[in-house]
Amino acid sequence: MICIAFLGCFCTPGHAEVASDAVKAGTIKVVRGDVRVADARGERALAPGDSLTQADHVITGADSAASMVMRDGTTMMLGPRSLVDLKTFSYNSTTEQGSLVVSLLRGSLRMISGLIAHNNPQAVAVTTRTATIGVRGTDFIVEVDDEAKAQ
């Protein structure tokens, strides 16, 4: 089951900056509870100020949440027990063009669109195991329940 709604926000502190500005897709703003990133180097805890890169997998534990801001201003908030893959991120700050594709594998994701979606809505998508959602609005929530991951 996939639910899309309009609302909410999550928020809190903690770890070392890893990504260089050349590959930086976004920055962790708030961490509450157990929030981790998995990438080619392994898995580690995230803290406010840590960078995210394309292909990072952001994971929240039970009773945990996180928010991140991408370089184009897109804001994403993850609820408890969420897993989001940053599949594609590119952004040219001069032309304000780029693309953003995130995959929500479990949990909930609230997204507030940034400049990529504002300038070219077709360049932003959220995928789940069973659907692809094109972004046409500016603020929405996607939720994937546990039954969806079994299909």
Residue pairs with C-beta under 8 A, 6 or more apart in sequence:
1 145
1 147
1 148
2 128
2 130
2 131
2 142
2 143
2 144
2 148
3 141
3 142
3 143
3 145
4 133
4 140
4 141
4 142
4 143
5 140
5 141
5 143
6 137
6 139
6 140
6 141
7 110
7 141
8 77
8 110
8 141
9 67
9 77
9 110
10 30
10 32
10 65
10 66
10 67
10 77
10 78
10 79
10 110
11 30
11 32
11 65
11 67
12 30
12 31
12 32
12 33
12 48
12 65
13 31
13 47
13 48
14 31
14 45
14 46
14 47
14 48
15 44
15 45
15 46
15 47
15 50
16 50
17 49
17 50
17 51
18 41
18 50
18 51
18 53
19 25
19 51
19 52
19 53
23 53
23 54
24 51
24 52
24 53
24 71
25 51
25 52
25 53
25 54
25 56
25 70
25 71
25 86
25 89
25 91
26 51
26 52
26 68
26 69
26 70
26 71
26 74
26 86
26 89
27 49
27 50
27 51
27 52
27 68
27 69
28 35
28 46
28 47
28 48
28 49
28 50
28 51
28 52
28 66
28 67
28 68
29 48
29 67
29 68
29 69
29 75
30 48
30 65
30 66
30 67
31 46
31 47
31 48
31 64
31 66
32 64
32 65
32 66
33 60
33 61
33 62
33 63
33 64
33 65
33 80
34 45
34 60
34 61
34 62
34 64
35 45
35 46
35 58
35 59
35 60
35 61
35 64
35 65
35 66
35 78
36 43
36 44
36 45
36 46
36 58
36 59
36 60
36 61
37 43
37 44
37 46
37 50
37 52
37 56
37 57
37 58
37 59
38 56
38 57
38 59
39 53
39 55
39 56
39 57
40 55
43 59
46 58
46 66
52 58
52 68
52 70
52 86
53 86
53 89
54 86
54 87
54 88
54 89
54 90
55 85
55 86
55 87
56 85
56 86
57 83
57 84
57 85
57 86
58 66
58 68
58 78
58 82
58 83
58 84
58 86
59 82
59 83
60 66
60 78
60 79
60 80
60 81
60 82
60 83
60 107
61 80
61 81
62 80
62 81
63 80
64 80
64 81
65 77
65 78
65 79
65 80
66 77
66 78
67 75
67 76
67 77
67 78
68 75
68 76
68 78
69 75
69 76
70 76
70 89
70 91
70 100
70 114
71 89
71 91
71 93
72 91
72 93
72 96
72 98
72 100
72 114
72 115
72 116
73 114
73 115
74 100
74 111
74 112
74 113
74 114
74 115
74 116
74 117
74 124
75 111
75 112
75 114
76 84
76 102
76 109
76 110
76 111
76 112
77 109
77 110
78 84
78 107
78 108
78 109
79 107
79 108
79 109
79 110
79 143
80 107
80 108
81 106
81 107
82 104
82 106
82 107
82 108
82 109
83 104
83 105
83 106
83 107
84 102
84 103
84 104
84 105
84 107
84 109
85 102
85 103
85 105
86 102
87 101
87 102
87 103
87 127
88 99
88 100
88 101
89 98
89 99
89 100
89 101
90 98
90 99
91 97
91 98
91 100
91 115
91 116
92 98
96 115
96 116
96 119
97 116
97 119
97 120
97 123
98 116
98 123
99 116
99 123
99 124
100 116
100 117
100 123
100 124
100 125
101 124
101 125
101 126
101 127
102 109
102 111
102 125
102 126
102 127
103 126
103 127
103 128
104 126
104 127
104 128
104 142
104 144
105 128
105 129
105 144
105 149
106 144
106 146
106 148
106 149
107 143
107 144
108 141
108 142
108 143
108 144
109 126
109 141
109 142
109 143
110 139
110 140
110 141
111 126
111 135
111 139
111 140
111 141
111 142
112 138
112 139
113 121
113 124
113 135
113 137
113 138
113 139
116 123
116 124
117 123
117 124
117 135
117 138
118 138
121 134
121 135
121 136
122 134
124 134
124 135
125 132
125 133
125 134
125 135
126 132
126 133
126 135
126 142
127 133
128 142
128 144
128 148
129 144
129 148
129 149
129 151
130 148
130 151
133 140
133 142
